[in-house]
Amino acid sequence: MIDEIFRAEYGRAVSVLTRVLGDIDLAEEAVQDAFTTAAEQWPVKGVPPAPAGWIITTARNRAIDRLRRESKGHEKHAQAALLQHEPEEEVGDVPDDRLRLIFTCCHPSLALQAQVALTLKLLGGLTTAEIARAFLVPEPTMAQRIVRAKGKIRAARIPYRVPRDADLPGRLKAVLAVVYLIFNEGYLDKQDLETEAIRLGRVLAQLMPDEPEVWGLLALMLLVASRRDARLRDGELVVLEHQDRWRWDADLIAEGQDIVRRCLRWNQPGQYQIQAAINAVHSDPPTDWHQVVALYDQLLAIAPSPVVALHRAVAVAETQGPAKALELLDALDLDRYHLFHAIRADLLTRLGEDPRAALEAALERAEHPAERDLLRTRLSLATADQQDHADQREQNDQDPQPGGDATGL
């Protein structure tokens, strides 16, 4: 219960206090203290009727107490006095509290990755470790990046306010990245994050109806979410090719494909629109792999990255064979990414080679229990298969060779 409220309300509580205090760290500490208190009191006293309001009120009181303890002048007293009153709602072009926080954090004076990382941290749904995994960097590196972003905000006195309508497009790239990463974090077992990301996508589409990439992201999320019920079977991960397509959500597929067709009429291709188109192809079986490769070629041209190249290699395996795909894979620098090793293991298996080292590397790097279980199963099967091959070779060595003279004469 507390975990659910944390993911749903943390960002809102931090945004309220940050707007009043102008201090991210103080706001975060107050909200975290409030949740710590909730974890201690709610199991004993019960969950309050309005838990979100309780968290915000308690956090505000914690901030007042700290300001009074540390106050050394009129300014701190003034901040504490201000906090004692309910802050007025800020009026702006963004009608959704959570989106307002995202747009506020995505300030153009920060580097794009810092904008995204800081926003994900403040939203409360992701830990620093989860954010680091999404960026494929070590956790200490991501922690330093977030600290530096906060420090720059303090030093430059960057205001936390709702951007004007004219400022929205300039922050859109980072905002879309944040929403997409929230969606990805909910991909397997955090359905509330997946649902929240889609809700934010719909609000963005209403707010900025003439932005093709906004619609592209919404279509992408709808098409991927349509396969949720088929993605896990008895807690075990089911890869796309083995999913029960009857369990796919036809309404989400129809809506996503309709949006993709609308994006095509814009003729302004972007990375989310192309990814949505790829998923639209997958949603209309059998998959046209030649079309998928062509779409990945287009995606690499406008948004090149090793991860995009990795997924293109998967499609190439279906059109040009696993040997060509393995050649493409081995040119990529994605050692930290578990899917790189998992895909490499699959290609080795299809080529009749031993995949166990690749599977072990994937298992070492995978975080999600369902992914780890799938990799363990594949490793066990590969081990048994290799043992069968060894037994067969031993048997062949012991048997007389065809055409030979068993007497040795």
N, C-alpha and C positions, 0 to 999 in steps of 0.2 A: 504493500500500500504506500509506504513512504517513498520507495523507489519510483513508483509511478508518478506520485505528486512531485518528486524532485525533477524528473524529466519534463513534466508538463509545466511546472511553475517556476523553476529556477531562473530561467531567462527573464521572465516577467518581473520577478522580485529584484533581480540585479539591475534591470533597466530602470525601475522606479527609483532605487537608491542612487544609482550612478547619475541619473539626470539631476537629482537634488544635490548630491555631494560633489559631483565632478571628479570622483576618485574611484576608479575601478576596484583597486585592491580593498579599500575600506568597504565598499558595497559587497564585494564577494565574501569577505570575512564575516560580515554581519549576516548575510544569508546562510552561509555555511554554519555559523553558530546557531542560527534558528533551526536548521534541519537537525543539527546535533541534539538540540533541546527536544525537538519533536521525537527523535528516536528514543530519548530517555523517558519522556512523559506520556506519549500516546499509547504505548502498550499498557500503561498503568491506568491512566485517566480516560482513555478512549480518544478516538479521532474527533476533532472538533467539527461542528456542522459545516463550517466554511474553512477547510484546511488551507487553501491558498491565501485567504485573507489573514489567517492566523500566522502563516509564515512571514508575510510582508510586515504585519504589525510587530511581530517579535523581532524581526531583523531590524526594523526601524528603531526599536527600543535599544537593541544592542549597539547600534551606531550612535545613538544619543549618549548612552553610558560611556562608550569609548571616547567620544569627543569631549565629554565633560572631564573624564579622567586625565586626558592628555592636553586639555586646553591650556594655552599659555598666553592667551590674549583675546581680544574682542572677537577676532575672526572665528575662532573655534566656538565661542559661545553663540555667536550668531548662527553658525551652521547647526548647532544643536537645537537652538530655538526654532529654526526653520523646519527641522525634521519633525518637530512635535506636531506640526500641522500636516494634514493630508495634502500631498502635492497635487497641484492642478494637472488635469490631463493636457498634454501638449497637443496643439492643433496642427495638422499638417496634411500632406497629400497621401501619406501611407495610412490606411485605415485599420491595420492589424497590428496589435502590440508586438507580437513576435517579429513580424517583418520590419517594424519600426526599429527594433533593436538591431536587426541584421543590417539594414541600410545605414544606421548610425555608426556601427563599427566598421563598415566598409568605407573608411575615409580615404580619399585618393592620395593623401600625403604618406600613407603607409604602403609598403610593398604588397603586391597582390597576395602572396602566400601568407604574409603576416596578417592581412585583413581576414582571410579565410580562417586561419588558425585561431586568431583571437576571438572571432565571432563564434566559432564552434565551441570554444572553451566557455564563453559567457552564456551560450544557450543552455549549457548544463546537461545536454544529452550525451556528451562525449567526454571521456577523460583525456589527459595529455597523451597517454599511451595509445588510445584509439585514434587520436588525431595523427600521431606520428606514424601509425601503421597505414593510415589513409594516404599519407604523403611519401611513404616508403623511406623514412629517415629514422635514425635512432631517437629514442624518447628524450634523452638529454638535449639533443639538438633542437627538438621541437619546444621543449620547456624554455630554452634560452631565447628562441624566436618569440615566444609569447611574452616573456619578461621584457625583451627589448621593445616590443610593440607597445606595451603598457608604459614603459619609460618614455618613449617618444611622445605618447599622448599627453603625459604629464608635463614634459619639458616644453612641448610646443603649445600647451594649453588648448589642445584640440577640443572643441565643444561637442558634447553628446546631445545632438538635437536632430529632429526630423529634417531630412534634406528637402530643399525646395523642389518643385516639379522639374525645373530645368536641370537639377543636379542628379536626378534619378538615372538617366542613361549612362552617365559616367561611372556609376557604381554597380551597374548591372552585372558585369562579368563576375565580380567577386560574389555578389548576392546569389547568382545562379550556381556558382561553385559550392557555396555553403549549403544551399538547398539540396543539391545533388549528393553531397557527402552525407548529409543527414539521412537521405533516402537509402544510400548504400549501407550505412550502419544498421539500418533496420531491415536489411535484405533478408536475413534468415529467421531471426527469432524476436526482433524488437518491432513488432507490428505497429506499435504506437508511433515510433519514429517514421516508419514508412508512410503511415496514414497522415502524420503531421506534415511531412514533406510534400505529399500530394495536395494537401489542403493549402499549403503555402504557394504551391505552383498555381493553383486555381486563383488565389487572391492576386498573385502577380499578373496572371493573364487578364484579370479584370482591370488591374491598375495600369497595365501597359499593353493594351490589346494590339498595338501595331508593331510589337517587337517579335519577329519570327523565332528568335532563340528562346524566348519565354514559352511560346507554344511548343517548340521542339522539346524542351525539357519536360513539359507536362506530358506530352505524348510518350516520351521515353519512359517516364515513371509509370504511366498507366499500362503500357505494354509489358514492362518487366513485372509489375505488380499482378498482372493478369495470370501469371503462372505460379503465384504464391502457394495455392492449395496443392499443386503438384510437385512443389520443390522439395518437400520433405515427406517421407513415408515411414511412419512409426519412429519418428525422430531421426531417421537416416536421410542424408542428402541424396537427391536423385538428379543426375545430370540431365541436361536438356533433351538429349536424344532418347533417353529412357523414360521421360515423363509421360504420364497419362494425359493426353491432350483433351480428353473429355472433362478433365477437372480444371481446365483453363477457363477463366472468366470471359465469356463471349462479349458481355457488355463493355468491359474495359478494353478488349481488343478492338471492338467496333469503334469506340470513341477515339482510341489512340490512332487507329488507321485513318479515321476521318481527319484528324488533326494533321497527320503526316501529309495527306493529300492537299490540305489547305496550305501547308508550308511550301509544298512544291510549286503552288501557284505564285507564291511570293518571289521565287527564284533568287533568294538570298541565302544560300546554304551556309550553315554554321555547324559547329561540332555536335550540338545536342540534336539538331534536326537530322543530321546524318546518322547518329547513333539510333535515333528513333526509327529512321527508315530501315536500318539493319534489323532492328527488332520486329518491325512490321513484316519484313521478309520471313523471319523465323516464325511469325504468327500465322503464316499462310502456307501450310505444309503441302508438298514436300519443299524443304528449303532449297532455294536456287542459290547454290554456293558461288557460282560465277558472278551473280549480282552482288552477293555479299562481299566478294573480293574487290569488285569495282567500287563499292561504297567505301570500303576500308582504304582503297587507294586515294579516294577523294578526301577522306578524313585525315589521312597522313599528310596530304598536301596542305591542308589549312590548319591542322593542329597536330603536328608531329610529336610523337612521344614513344618511348620504348614499350609502354603498355599497349598502345594502339597497334604497334608493330607485332606484338605478341599475339593479339587477337586476330590480326590479319593472317598470321602464320597458321592459326587453327583452320581458317577458311581455305588457305592454300593447300593444306593437307588433304582437303576434300576434293580439290580440283587438279592438283599436280602430284599428289602423293606425299606420304610421311617423310621421305628422304629429303625432298625439297624444303618441306616445312622445318625439319630439324636443322638444315643448313641455315635457314633464316633465324631460327631460335638461338643458335650458338653464336650469332653475331651480336646478340643483345646483352646489355649489362643490367641484369635484373636478378642478381643472386639473392637479394633480400626478399624477393617476392615469391611466396609459396606457390602461386599458380604457375609461375615460370617452370619450376621443377616438376609440378604435377603434369603439366602439358608435355614437358620433355619426356617424362616417364611413359605417357600414353603413346607418344611417337616411337619411342624405343621398343615398346611392346608390339606395336604394329609392324615394326621392322624385324621382329624376331630376336631382338637383343635384350640383355638383362636390364630391367628398369629399376632394380632395387636401390641403387645409390641415389638416383633421382627422387624416388619415393621417400627415402629416408630424409633427404634434404628438404623436401616439401613438408613432411611431417614435423621436422624440427622448427619450421618457420610458421606453420599454420597456427592460428589462434582459436578459431571457433570449434567447439566440440564436435559439431556435425561434420565439419570438414576433416577434422582429425580422425574421426571414426571411419569416414570413407577412405582416407589414405591408409589407415591401419588395415582395413579389409583388403585393399588393393595390394599392399605390401605382403600380407599373408598369402594371398593368391599367387603373387609373383614368386615368393619363396618356395611354395609348394610346386609351382610350375618348373622352377629351376632345379629342384630336387628330382622331379620326374625326368628331366633332361639328363641329369647326372646319372641317375639309375639306368636310363636307357643306354647311355654311352658305356657305362661299366658292363652292361649286359652284352653290348655289341663287341666289346674288347674280349669277352670270354667266349663268345660263340665263334665257331670256325668260319672263316671268310668264304663267301660263295666262290666256287671254282677252285678252291685250294685243296691240297692233299692232307686230309686229317691225320694220316700216318706219319707225315713229316718225311716220307721217303722220296 
